[in-house]
């Protein structure tokens, strides 16, 4: 089976290469038309066929195993082929490289069989030769100017038949070892380029996963930023903007009353002063939501302590911090996780107490908020936790919510600290 696989390999390799070249011509012609996906499919079909045939052939060789060493190879529909598919280009490279390799392995195998069988049957083919004395059998190598000659003797037909038979039998005995090495080389090329578990496929899949992860993080960052901007705009419109409008009206009324009813101006100005103070306080609260000064100046521990002190539900802080401060983006994400979680506790949980946790070991920052409320928190659409998940994902972290019906609820964010 191994020898048959090697000797017939040039035929299938040549057929596959011919189809691939035809497919390349079709693809080159297809690039001139708008539907380029059809052009890619034009070269993908013969590449897939050639790869499938080679996988089947390798699977038939006993030394390669029942599946040829490919394992569970995922079938790719031809219609879904894309220029970015690594399997397409690796299959194309295999079709181009396979033919010269198979020519060498098939030639070595065929010559080994021919010389071995010829030598082993020397006695059978020459049993009726005369017994006359012959000239010594000489093996020479080199050219006209420099060469080596080795005399083997063998001056009688019987000696030559015995020698040929022994050499032929030795070659046939060594044939399985040689064939297995040739199969390993040829089939190894197929595994390296055609198997989804090859090193090249693993490397390409790893790069694709890194690209997809980076894209997902960018999308999450943009989504979280857009949600934060919408929320900030809504808070400004509902809070400081309304108070400033009212302040402007109060000041306008005071200006009109200044000459006619100066006694009422004092009350109007007092009301305007109260509106200005409330607007200032709301702007300070909004600034804490954008970039809390205490977080920038003193770090997460003190920022969480302030959040615990301002929480309407009694909160306790447990912090364990080792190593240097995390990056600013990680600190900001962790702060907003805790701040939003405490807001949800106050609005929806009905909890009597809650806890804030902080653990930083230098490689990972983990924060969590737990409460003894009614539970039921989830990543529902439009829920605040969805925005938190996007913010955490944007910095490469993970957000986990454990909130069975009836409570308790624990929201945990694990953030990497590169």
C-alpha positions in Angstrom: 0.0 0.0 0.0 2.8 2.4 0.8 4.6 1.7 -2.5 1.3 2.0 -4.4 0.6 5.3 -2.7 4.1 6.6 -3.7 4.1 5.3 -7.3 0.7 6.6 -8.1 1.2 9.9 -6.4 2.5 11.8 -9.5 -0.7 11.0 -11.4 -3.0 12.5 -8.8 -0.6 15.4 -8.2 -0.4 16.2 -11.9 -4.2 16.0 -12.2 -4.7 18.2 -9.1 -2.1 20.8 -10.3 -3.7 20.9 -13.8 -7.1 21.6 -12.2 -5.6 24.2 -9.9 -3.9 26.0 -12.8 -7.2 26.0 -14.7 -8.9 27.4 -11.6 -6.3 30.1 -11.4 -6.9 31.1 -15.0 -10.7 31.2 -14.3 -10.0 33.3 -11.2 -7.7 35.7 -13.1 -10.4 36.2 -15.7 -13.1 36.6 -13.0 -11.2 39.5 -11.4 -12.2 41.5 -14.5 -15.8 41.3 -13.5 -17.5 42.9 -10.5 -18.5 39.5 -8.8 -15.1 38.7 -7.4 -16.5 36.1 -5.0 -17.1 33.9 -8.0 -13.5 34.3 -9.0 -12.4 33.1 -5.6 -14.8 30.2 -5.8 -13.4 29.4 -9.3 -9.9 28.6 -7.8 -11.3 27.3 -4.5 -13.1 24.3 -6.0 -10.1 22.6 -7.6 -7.9 23.4 -4.6 -10.5 21.8 -2.3 -10.8 18.8 -4.6 -7.0 18.3 -4.8 -6.8 18.6 -1.0 -9.6 16.2 -0.4 -8.1 13.6 -2.8 -4.7 13.8 -1.0 -6.3 13.5 2.4 -8.1 10.4 1.2 -4.9 8.9 -0.3 -3.0 9.5 2.9 -5.8 7.9 4.9 -5.5 4.7 2.9 -1.8 4.2 3.9 -1.6 2.0 7.0 1.4 3.8 8.5 -0.5 7.1 8.5 -3.4 5.8 10.6 -7.1 5.5 10.0 -7.6 9.3 9.4 -4.2 10.0 7.9 -3.3 12.1 10.9 -5.7 14.8 10.1 -8.2 14.2 12.9 -11.6 15.8 12.4 -11.0 18.0 9.5 -13.7 20.6 9.1 -15.4 20.6 5.7 -15.5 24.1 4.1 -18.3 24.7 1.6 -16.8 26.0 -1.7 -19.4 28.8 -1.9 -18.1 30.2 1.4 -14.5 30.5 0.1 -12.9 33.8 0.7 -9.5 35.3 -0.2 -8.7 35.6 3.5 -9.2 31.8 4.1 -5.8 30.3 5.0 -6.9 26.9 4.0 -7.4 28.1 0.4 -3.8 29.4 0.1 -2.2 26.5 1.9 -4.1 24.1 -0.3 -2.9 26.0 -3.3 0.7 25.9 -2.1 0.4 22.1 -1.5 -0.9 21.6 -5.1 2.1 23.5 -6.5 4.8 21.8 -4.3 3.4 18.2 -4.3 4.2 17.3 -8.0 8.0 17.6 -7.8 8.1 15.8 -4.4 6.0 12.9 -5.8 8.2 12.6 -8.9 11.3 12.1 -6.6 9.6 9.7 -4.2 7.9 7.7 -7.0 11.2 7.4 -9.0 13.1 6.2 -5.9 10.3 3.7 -5.1 10.0 2.3 -8.6 13.8 2.0 -9.0 14.1 0.2 -5.7 11.4 -2.3 -6.7 12.9 -2.8 -10.1 16.5 -3.4 -8.8 15.3 -5.5 -5.9 13.0 -7.8 -8.0 15.6 -8.0 -10.8 18.3 -9.0 -8.3 16.2 -11.5 -6.4 15.2 -13.3 -9.6 18.7 -13.4 -11.0 19.0 -17.2 -10.5 15.6 -17.9 -12.0 16.3 -15.8 -15.1 19.8 -17.2 -15.7 19.6 -20.8 -14.5 20.4 -22.2 -18.0 23.5 -20.0 -18.5 26.8 -21.9 -19.5 29.4 -22.5 -16.8 32.3 -20.9 -18.7 34.7 -18.7 -16.9 33.9 -15.0 -17.2 35.9 -11.9 -16.8 35.8 -10.3 -13.3 32.8 -8.1 -12.6 34.1 -4.6 -12.2 32.2 -1.5 -10.7 33.7 1.8 -11.9 32.8 5.4 -11.0 34.2 8.7 -12.2 35.2 10.2 -15.5 38.0 9.9 -18.1 40.6 11.8 -16.1 39.8 10.4 -12.6 37.8 7.3 -11.8 37.7 4.4 -9.4 37.3 0.8 -10.3 36.5 -1.9 -7.9 36.8 -5.6 -9.0 34.2 -7.8 -7.4 35.6 -11.0 -8.9 32.5 -13.2 -9.6 34.1 -14.9 -12.6 31.5 -17.7 -12.7 27.8 -17.5 -13.5 26.9 -19.2 -10.3 28.8 -16.6 -8.2 27.1 -13.8 -10.1 23.6 -15.3 -9.7 24.2 -15.8 -6.0 25.5 -12.2 -5.6 22.5 -10.8 -7.5 20.1 -12.8 -5.6 21.5 -11.7 -2.2 21.6 -8.0 -3.2 18.0 -8.2 -4.5 16.8 -9.9 -1.4 18.5 -7.3 0.8 16.9 -4.5 -1.2 13.5 -6.1 -0.9 14.0 -6.5 2.9 14.9 -2.9 3.2 12.1 -1.7 0.9 9.5 -1.3 3.8 11.9 1.0 5.7 12.6 3.1 2.6 9.0 3.3 1.6 7.9 4.3 5.1 10.5 7.1 5.1 9.3 8.3 1.8 5.6 8.1 2.8 6.5 10.1 6.0 8.1 12.8 4.0 5.3 13.0 1.4 2.4 12.6 3.8 4.0 15.0 6.2 3.9 17.7 3.6 0.1 17.1 3.3 -0.4 17.2 7.0 1.6 20.4 7.4 -0.4 22.2 4.7 -3.8 20.5 4.6 -4.5 19.7 8.2 -6.5 22.1 10.3 -4.3 21.1 13.3 -1.0 21.9 11.6 1.3 24.5 13.0 0.6 26.9 10.2 -3.2 26.6 10.7 -2.8 27.1 14.4 -0.7 30.1 14.0 -3.1 31.6 11.4 -6.1 30.9 13.6 -4.3 32.5 16.5 -3.7 35.6 14.5 -7.3 35.6 13.3 -8.6 35.3 16.9 -6.3 38.1 18.0 -7.7 40.3 15.1 -11.3 39.4 16.0 -10.7 40.1 19.7 -9.2 43.5 18.9 -12.2 44.3 16.7 -14.6 43.2 19.4 -12.8 45.3 22.0 -12.9 48.3 19.6 -16.6 47.8 19.1 -17.2 47.5 22.8 -15.2 50.6 23.5 -17.1 52.6 20.9 -20.4 51.3 22.2 -19.5 52.0 25.8 -18.3 55.5 24.9 -21.5 56.3 22.9 -23.7 55.1 25.8 -21.7 57.2 28.2 -22.0 60.3 26.0 -25.8 59.7 25.6 -26.1 59.3 29.4 -24.0 62.4 30.0 -26.1 64.4 27.6 -29.3 63.2 29.2 -28.0 64.0 32.7 -26.9 67.5 31.7 -30.3 68.2 30.0 -32.3 67.0 32.9 -30.1 68.5 35.6 -27.8 71.5 35.3 -29.3 72.7 32.0 -32.8 73.1 33.5 -31.4 74.8 36.6 -29.4 77.2 34.6 -32.4 78.0 32.5 -34.4 78.7 35.7 -31.4 80.8 37.0 -31.5 82.9 33.9 -35.2 83.5 34.3 -34.8 84.4 37.9 -32.0 86.9 37.1 -34.1 88.4 34.3 -37.0 88.8 36.7 -34.7 90.4 39.3 -33.5 92.9 36.6 -37.0 93.9 35.7 -38.0 94.3 39.4 -35.0 96.3 40.3 -36.6 99.7 39.6 -40.3 99.0 40.3 -40.2 96.6 43.3 -36.7 96.6 44.8 -38.0 94.9 47.9 -38.7 91.7 45.9 -35.3 91.6 44.3 -33.7 90.2 47.4 -35.9 87.1 47.5 -35.4 86.6 43.7 -31.7 86.8 44.1 -31.7 84.4 47.0 -33.7 81.9 44.8 -31.2 82.5 42.0 -28.3 81.8 44.3 -29.9 78.5 45.4 -30.4 77.5 41.8 -26.7 78.3 41.0 -25.5 76.3 44.0 -27.6 73.3 43.0 -26.4 73.5 39.4 -22.8 73.7 40.6 -23.4 70.6 42.8 -24.9 68.7 39.9 -22.0 69.7 37.7 -19.6 68.4 40.3 -21.5 65.1 40.4 -21.3 64.9 36.7 -17.6 65.6 36.7 -17.1 62.8 39.2 -18.9 60.5 36.7 -16.6 61.6 33.9 -13.2 61.6 35.6 -13.4 61.5 39.4 -10.6 63.7 40.9 -10.1 61.4 43.8 -9.5 58.4 41.5 -6.9 60.4 39.5 -5.2 61.7 42.6 -5.4 58.9 45.2 -6.3 55.7 43.4 -9.0 53.0 43.6 -8.9 52.3 47.3 -9.7 55.9 48.3 -12.2 56.3 45.4 -14.1 53.1 46.5 -14.0 54.4 50.1 -15.7 57.6 48.9 -18.3 55.6 46.9 -19.0 53.4 50.0 -19.4 56.6 52.2 -21.8 58.2 49.7 -23.8 55.0 49.1 -27.4 55.2 50.3 -27.2 51.4 51.2 -24.7 50.8 54.0 -21.5 49.5 52.3 -18.3 47.9 53.5 -15.0 48.0 51.6 -12.5 45.1 51.6 -9.4 46.0 49.7 -6.2 44.0 49.0 -3.7 45.9 46.8 -0.2 44.8 45.9 2.1 46.2 43.3 2.0 49.4 41.3 -1.2 51.2 40.2 -3.1 49.8 37.2 -3.3 51.7 33.9 -5.7 54.6 33.9 -8.2 53.0 31.5 -8.4 49.9 33.8 -8.9 52.0 36.9 -11.6 54.0 35.2 -13.4 50.9 34.1 -13.2 49.4 37.6 -14.5 52.6 39.2 -17.5 52.8 36.9 -18.3 49.1 37.5 -18.5 49.7 41.2 -20.3 53.1 40.9 -23.0 51.7 38.5 -23.4 48.5 40.6 -24.0 50.6 43.8 -26.5 52.7 41.9 -28.3 49.5 40.8 -28.2 48.3 44.4 -29.9 51.5 45.6 -32.5 51.6 42.9 -33.5 48.0 42.3 -32.2 45.5 44.8 -34.0 46.4 48.0 -30.9 45.4 49.9 -30.1 46.2 53.5 -26.3 46.0 53.2 -23.7 45.6 50.4 -20.0 45.0 50.1 -17.3 46.3 47.8 -14.3 44.2 47.1 -11.0 45.1 45.5 -8.0 42.8 44.9 -5.0 43.7 42.8 -2.0 41.3 42.6 -0.1 43.1 39.8 -1.3 40.9 36.9 -5.0 41.2 37.4 -7.4 43.7 39.0 -10.6 42.2 40.4 -13.5 44.2 41.8 -16.9 43.1 42.9 -20.1 44.4 44.5 -22.4 42.1 46.5 -25.7 42.7 48.2 -28.4 40.9 50.1 -31.2 42.1 47.9 -33.9 40.3 45.8 -31.6 39.3 42.9 -32.7 39.1 39.3 -30.0 41.3 37.8 -29.1 40.3 34.2 -27.5 41.6 31.0 -30.9 42.6 29.5 -31.0 44.9 26.5 -31.1 48.5 27.7 -30.0 47.5 31.2 -27.1 49.3 32.8 -25.2 46.1 33.1 -24.9 45.7 29.3 -23.1 49.0 29.2 -20.8 47.9 32.0 -20.0 44.7 30.1 -19.0 46.7 27.0 -16.8 49.0 29.1 -15.1 46.1 30.8 -14.7 44.2 27.5 -13.1 47.3 25.9 -10.1 46.9 28.2 -9.9 43.2 27.7 -11.7 42.2 30.9 -14.7 40.0 31.9 -17.8 40.9 33.7 -19.8 38.2 35.6 -23.2 38.5 37.2 -24.5 36.0 39.8 -28.0 37.0 40.7 -30.5 34.2 41.3 -34.1 35.0 42.1 -34.3 35.9 45.8 -30.7 37.0 45.9 -28.0 37.5 46.8 -26.4 39.4 43.9 -22.6 39.6 43.1 -21.2 41.5 40.2 -17.5 40.8 39.5 -15.2 42.4 37.0 -11.8 40.9 36.2 -9.5 43.3 34.4 -6.0 42.5 33.1 -3.1 44.8 34.1 -0.5 44.6 31.4 
